[in-house]
Amino acid sequence: MSGKRAKHLEDALAILAALDMPHAQQNERSALCLLALLDLVPGKTWPEASNPRIGITSIIDWIRRNYRKTYAPNTRETVRRQTMHQFVQAGLVCYNPDQPDRPVNSPKAVYQIEPTALALLRTYGTGGEWQTNLAEYLAIRETLAARYARVRTQQEVAVSLHHGESIRLSPGPHSELIRSVVEVFAARYAPGSTLVYAGDTGEKWGYFDKTLTESLGLDLDPHGKMPDVILYDRPHNWLFLVEAVTSHGPVDSKRHTELVHLFAASKAGLVFITAFPDRHTMANYVTQIAWETEIWMADSPSHLIHLNGTRFLGPYESVKGKVE
């Protein structure tokens, strides 16, 4: 790495340490991401830093062009979860400042250096001025982080559970559909059922009841290929495995086979549901959906479409606890 590149990288690492970022974020990857967020190409000085809105793919491309470091495409999740997420939590970076309710998995998702942090970083290398500004910034950083956290929380989708509690999911149509499944579908077709799992497109699991899954004979990894929603209907001893489809992922033959194997040890019978927000979305996938499963649409909540089979809304013996 050339002299100017190496010096900027060294400075960025020193800044991350001065900002007391977690040790796991005091590394080359995070330092390069910081430089990208500031558009600090090798020919610029710190007072020339800016704060463009930029997405993960663009950050990786910027690093490759300007600092000759190439990251594989599958590194995007590492950058998002192991660098950008912590930057946002610290209040150093704003997430989707132009549209806070943008879905987490949107290709238009962007990050931007927080304005107060930008003003601080522009004084890096000025000696006493930097040290004074750093002390003032650190004194208010928690307040800044809390303020932006409240903005993000306001955009989240609240999902009410049957026992009066609620969970919060990342904003977006997918989370809205999951809420409809938990609050509307469950009330109509699995009244009194218990939520076992709800996925989230964001930085966290939405909900996971590990104790209940273990009592059903299951040892599941919530990081694995889980359905979007799992409901347990105790009176019937049924597990509803629901895929919430807004842009991909119905219970087609391949997914049906995957779920059968994943839940092969279940002591409860398995019921497979593909949920759509509306008929228009369903029309794009209806020919792909596996037989002996159900279709539910949030805009027509009192109706189910049953895809053949000898049962209507119930498990088949071939997938009740084992694959025959």
WOGIZI-V715205 format. One record per helix or strand of 3 or more residues. SS is the DSSP state (H for helix, E for strand). FROM is the first residue (numbers start at 1). LEN is the number of residues. If there is no record, write none. Layout:
BEGIN
{{SS;FROM;LEN} {SS;FROM;LEN}}
END
This chain:
BEGIN
{{H;3;16} {H;23;3} {H;28;10} {H;46;3} {H;56;12} {H;73;17} {E;93;3} {E;111;3} {H;115;7} {H;128;28} {E;157;4} {E;166;4} {H;173;17} {E;194;5} {H;210;6} {E;229;5} {E;238;8} {H;253;10} {E;269;8} {H;279;5} {E;294;4} {H;298;3} {E;304;3} {H;317;3}}
END
